[in-house]
Amino acid sequence: MRIVLFISACLFWSTAQAAGPVEIATIERSVWPEQFTTPVLFDVASRAEILAFAHALLASESQDEAALKARLDLRKINMVSLNLIRQRLWSRLLENYQYAQKSCEQDASFCLLVEDLPTLREQAGKFEVASDSYYAAWGQPSQAFHETYLTELLHEAALFPLTSSEIERYNSDELTGDEMPDRSFLLSFDSGPTVVDGTTDWLTDFLRQRKLNANFFVLGKTLQTRESKSSAAAVQTLYRQQCVGSQGWEYRSHAQWLDWQNSVQRSIVQLQQVLPDNYVPLFRPPYGQRRADSAEFFRDQGIKVSLWNIDSQDWSRNISGDQAGQRVLTLMLLWRRGVVVFHDIHNKVETALPWLLTNTAQSGVQWQDCHSYPGNTAKSPES
């Protein structure tokens, strides 16, 4: 019976993944008429993005199950999970809007009296950008972005928990970025390292020049290859001042892989041997997929699962480096705090990250030191 259930789950998982949304939410930030030269202007744009997303979220609630299946291109959807995650999104939107409206005395744009969730839902239902508004050029592109982005989230929500992802936690030990303070963001990079003189080399050097650091999640097998092509000392120099966690031995789903525990343990042993000063007890599951019953294993290993809430989608062939950076900034305005995920095996980050840092330099956002992120115990770099 267990074998039958396991096979059925695998078949559903494969079908669900194949039916994922093709379109990825992107927006050209030049449609927004202001630069983020002050924290107040960041808040103005944040209020606008929150209201636009809330409008799309509210509209989705009028769709019945059949309409949602068609929208998400899925044969089966978990309505209980989907509705629970909708509730969490509403709670986060209310909290974020209340943070963003603190600067309304300095600039009243997109300022509405929102004291509770019913009021936010009411204002979201009425939200629109007038054709003669200073922000008119942003209105339609923003609507398209948030409807597409919401479809991305609803697709994951409709599959959870049978198909796990970053959309929701299995337990309170898992980190998502929601636990960070307002305006605080952590950079993270997956699936490295690259070959010698590849994007990982460019990226770690770039971060050090900017006096920044990040969580790098590396694959054990790839790290082993990189070390064999250079040396342990060279790898230590590569990741100097950075934090390094595990993404397992290979990039494959740790929800379906029977040897997943060995994958985690083997990669951690290697990290502790090669990068003892950089290692942090964090595991980033490939595809965000991990087992629902994995909490005890990770607790026994002294490891926390590290997810994310701001996805650059830089792995997709349908998005450029410029688009990845602009997508991340839009989601930073929406969620106001969290973990940003890029992949240093793709060179799109070489375009996206400098653009992102330049366009947030005066916005009041803080890039969190990876050494102080919850669960990290890496040694702080020498001053």
C-alpha positions in Angstrom: 0.0 0.0 0.0 2.8 2.4 0.9 4.5 1.7 -2.5 1.3 2.5 -4.3 0.9 5.7 -2.4 4.5 6.7 -3.0 4.2 6.0 -6.8 1.0 8.0 -6.9 2.6 10.9 -5.2 5.5 10.9 -7.5 3.3 10.8 -10.6 1.2 13.7 -9.3 4.4 15.6 -8.5 5.8 15.1 -12.0 2.5 16.1 -13.6 2.2 19.2 -11.4 5.8 20.4 -12.1 5.3 19.9 -15.9 2.2 22.0 -15.8 3.8 25.0 -14.0 3.1 28.5 -15.2 5.2 29.5 -18.3 5.0 33.2 -17.8 7.2 35.0 -15.3 6.3 38.3 -13.8 8.6 41.1 -15.0 8.2 44.9 -15.2 10.2 47.7 -16.6 10.9 49.9 -13.6 11.3 53.0 -15.8 7.5 53.2 -15.9 7.7 54.5 -12.3 8.4 58.2 -12.5 10.6 58.6 -9.4 14.0 57.5 -8.3 14.4 56.2 -4.7 16.6 59.1 -3.6 15.0 59.0 -0.1 13.4 56.4 2.2 10.1 58.3 1.8 10.1 57.8 -1.9 10.8 54.1 -1.3 7.7 54.1 0.9 5.6 55.8 -1.8 6.4 53.1 -4.3 6.0 50.4 -1.6 2.4 51.6 -0.8 1.6 51.5 -4.5 2.9 48.0 -5.1 1.1 46.7 -2.0 -2.2 48.1 -3.1 -1.7 46.8 -6.6 -0.9 43.3 -5.4 -3.8 43.4 -2.9 -6.1 44.4 -5.7 -5.0 41.3 -7.7 -5.3 39.0 -4.7 -8.8 40.2 -3.9 -9.9 39.7 -7.5 -8.6 36.1 -7.4 -11.0 35.3 -4.6 -13.9 35.6 -6.9 -12.6 32.7 -9.0 -14.1 29.3 -8.2 -12.2 26.1 -8.2 -12.7 25.4 -11.8 -11.5 28.9 -12.8 -8.5 28.6 -10.6 -7.6 25.2 -12.2 -7.7 26.8 -15.6 -5.7 29.8 -14.4 -3.0 27.6 -12.8 -3.1 24.9 -15.5 -3.5 22.2 -12.9 -5.9 19.2 -12.9 -6.0 19.1 -9.1 -5.5 21.9 -6.6 -5.5 22.0 -2.8 -8.0 24.7 -2.0 -7.4 24.4 1.8 -3.7 25.1 1.3 -4.4 27.8 -1.2 -6.8 29.7 1.1 -4.5 29.4 4.1 -1.7 30.9 2.1 -4.0 33.7 0.8 -4.8 34.5 4.5 -1.1 34.7 5.3 -0.5 37.0 2.3 -3.2 39.3 3.5 -1.7 39.5 6.9 1.7 40.3 5.5 0.2 43.0 3.2 -1.5 44.7 6.1 1.6 44.7 8.2 3.7 46.0 5.3 1.2 48.8 4.4 1.2 50.0 8.0 5.0 50.2 7.9 4.9 52.0 4.6 2.2 54.6 5.7 4.4 55.9 8.5 5.9 58.4 6.1 2.6 59.7 4.8 3.1 63.0 6.5 6.1 63.6 4.3 4.4 62.4 1.0 0.7 61.5 0.8 0.9 59.6 -2.5 -1.0 56.3 -2.2 -1.8 57.1 1.4 -5.2 55.6 2.5 -6.5 55.2 6.0 -5.9 51.5 6.6 -6.2 50.4 10.2 -7.3 46.8 9.8 -7.7 44.0 7.3 -11.3 44.8 6.3 -10.3 48.3 5.5 -7.3 47.1 3.4 -9.5 44.8 1.4 -12.0 47.6 0.8 -9.3 49.9 -0.4 -7.8 47.2 -2.5 -11.1 46.6 -4.2 -11.4 50.3 -5.2 -7.7 50.7 -6.1 -7.0 52.1 -9.6 -4.6 54.5 -11.2 -6.3 57.3 -13.1 -5.3 58.0 -16.7 -4.3 61.5 -15.8 -2.3 60.5 -12.7 1.4 61.3 -12.3 1.8 57.5 -12.0 -0.4 56.6 -15.0 2.4 55.0 -17.0 3.0 52.6 -14.1 -0.7 51.5 -13.7 -1.2 49.0 -16.5 2.3 47.4 -16.4 1.9 47.0 -12.6 -1.4 45.3 -12.9 0.0 42.9 -15.4 3.0 42.2 -13.1 1.0 41.5 -10.0 -1.5 39.3 -11.8 1.3 37.2 -13.2 3.2 37.1 -9.9 0.1 36.1 -8.0 -0.4 33.3 -10.4 3.2 32.1 -9.6 2.3 32.1 -5.9 -1.1 30.5 -6.3 0.4 27.7 -8.4 2.8 26.8 -5.6 0.1 27.2 -2.9 -2.3 24.9 -4.8 0.3 22.1 -4.8 1.5 22.5 -1.2 2.1 20.4 0.9 2.2 17.4 -1.5 4.7 19.4 -3.6 6.8 21.4 -1.3 8.3 24.8 -2.2 9.3 28.1 -0.7 5.6 29.2 -0.6 5.1 27.9 3.0 7.0 26.5 5.9 6.5 22.9 7.3 7.5 24.0 10.8 8.7 27.0 12.8 12.4 26.0 12.5 12.4 26.9 8.7 13.5 30.3 7.8 11.9 32.3 5.0 13.0 35.9 5.4 9.8 37.0 7.1 11.6 37.0 10.4 13.8 40.0 9.4 13.1 43.6 10.4 11.3 46.1 8.0 13.6 47.3 5.2 16.1 44.5 5.8 17.2 42.2 3.1 19.7 39.3 2.8 21.4 38.3 -0.4 21.7 34.6 -1.2 23.2 32.7 -4.1 22.5 29.1 -5.1 24.1 26.2 -6.9 27.7 27.2 -7.0 30.6 27.4 -7.2 31.3 27.9 -10.9 34.5 26.9 -12.5 37.7 29.0 -11.8 37.3 32.6 -12.9 33.6 32.1 -13.4 30.7 34.1 -12.0 31.3 33.0 -8.4 34.7 34.6 -8.5 33.3 37.9 -10.0 30.5 37.9 -7.5 32.5 37.3 -4.3 35.0 39.9 -5.3 32.2 42.4 -6.2 30.6 41.9 -2.8 33.9 42.5 -0.9 34.5 45.7 -2.9 31.0 46.9 -1.9 31.7 45.8 1.7 28.8 43.3 1.5 28.4 39.7 2.1 25.8 37.0 1.5 24.7 33.4 2.1 26.2 31.1 -0.6 24.5 27.7 -0.9 26.9 25.3 -2.6 26.6 21.8 -4.0 29.0 19.3 -2.4 29.9 17.6 -5.7 30.5 21.0 -7.4 32.6 22.3 -4.5 34.7 19.1 -4.6 35.3 19.6 -8.3 36.3 23.2 -7.8 38.7 22.3 -5.0 40.3 19.6 -7.2 40.9 22.1 -10.0 42.6 24.6 -7.6 43.1 23.9 -3.9 41.4 24.2 -0.5 43.3 27.4 0.1 42.0 28.9 -3.2 38.5 28.0 -2.3 38.9 29.6 1.1 40.1 32.8 -0.6 37.2 32.6 -3.0 34.6 32.7 -0.1 36.5 35.1 2.2 34.1 37.1 4.4 31.1 35.3 3.0 28.8 32.7 4.6 28.5 29.3 3.0 25.7 26.8 3.6 24.7 23.5 1.9 22.4 22.8 -1.0 23.1 19.1 -0.8 25.5 16.9 -2.7 23.7 17.3 -6.0 21.0 19.6 -7.3 18.0 17.3 -7.2 14.7 17.2 -5.2 15.4 16.3 -1.6 11.7 15.4 -1.3 11.8 12.5 -3.7 15.5 11.4 -3.4 15.7 8.3 -1.1 19.4 9.2 -0.3 18.6 12.8 0.7 19.9 12.5 4.2 23.2 11.3 3.1 23.3 14.1 0.5 22.9 16.7 3.3 25.3 15.0 5.7 28.0 14.4 3.1 27.9 18.0 1.9 28.1 19.4 5.4 31.2 17.3 6.3 32.9 18.6 3.2 32.0 22.2 4.0 33.3 21.9 7.6 36.5 20.5 6.3 37.1 22.9 3.4 35.5 26.1 4.7 35.4 25.9 8.5 35.4 29.7 8.9 32.6 30.2 6.4 30.3 27.3 7.1 26.9 28.1 8.5 24.4 25.4 9.6 21.8 26.2 6.9 20.4 24.0 4.2 18.8 25.4 1.0 16.6 22.7 -0.6 16.9 22.5 -4.4 13.6 23.7 -5.9 12.6 24.5 -2.3 11.6 20.8 -2.1 12.0 18.9 1.2 10.1 16.2 3.0 7.2 17.2 5.3 8.7 14.9 8.0 12.3 16.1 7.8 12.2 18.5 10.8 13.5 16.0 13.3 16.4 15.1 11.0 17.5 18.7 10.6 17.1 19.4 14.4 19.3 16.4 15.1 21.9 17.7 12.7 21.7 21.2 14.2 20.7 22.6 10.8 17.9 25.0 9.8 16.2 25.0 6.4 16.7 28.3 4.7 14.1 29.3 2.2 13.5 32.7 0.5 10.6 35.0 -0.3 12.1 37.1 -3.1 12.9 35.1 -6.2 14.9 36.7 -9.0 13.9 33.9 -11.4 17.4 34.4 -13.0 17.5 30.7 -13.7 14.8 31.0 -16.4 15.7 31.4 -20.1 12.7 33.8 -20.3 14.2 36.5 -18.2 17.3 38.8 -18.8 19.7 40.1 -16.2 18.1 43.5 -16.4 14.6 42.0 -15.9 15.8 39.9 -12.9 17.1 43.0 -11.1 13.9 45.0 -11.8 11.8 42.1 -10.7 13.7 41.8 -7.4 13.3 45.6 -6.7 9.6 45.4 -7.3 9.3 42.5 -4.9 11.4 44.3 -2.3 8.9 47.2 -2.5 6.1 44.7 -2.0 7.4 42.5 0.8 9.7 45.2 2.5 12.0 42.5 4.0 13.3 39.1 3.2 15.8 36.8 1.5 16.7 37.5 -2.1 17.7 34.5 -4.2 20.0 34.6 -7.2 22.1 31.8 -8.8 25.8 32.5 -9.1 26.0 29.8 -11.8 24.2 32.2 -14.1 26.0 35.4 -15.2 22.7 37.4 -15.2 23.6 38.4 -11.6 26.5 40.4 -13.1 23.9 42.7 -14.6 21.2 42.4 -12.0 23.1 43.0 -8.8 25.0 46.2 -9.7 21.7 47.7 -11.0 19.8 46.7 -7.9 22.4 48.1 -5.5 22.6 51.4 -7.4 18.9 51.8 -7.4 18.5 51.1 -3.7 21.6 53.0 -2.5 19.6 56.0 -1.1 16.3 54.1 -0.4 16.9 53.4 3.3 17.1 49.6 2.8 19.6 47.6 4.8 21.6 44.6 3.4 21.9 42.3 6.4 25.3 40.9 7.4 25.1 37.2 6.7 26.9 36.5 9.9 24.0 37.9 12.0 21.2 36.1 10.1 19.2 33.7 12.3 20.8 30.3 12.5 24.2 31.5 11.2 27.3 30.9 13.3 30.0 31.8 10.9 32.9 33.8 12.2 32.5 37.5 11.5 35.2 38.8 9.1 38.1 40.7 10.6 37.7 44.5 10.5 
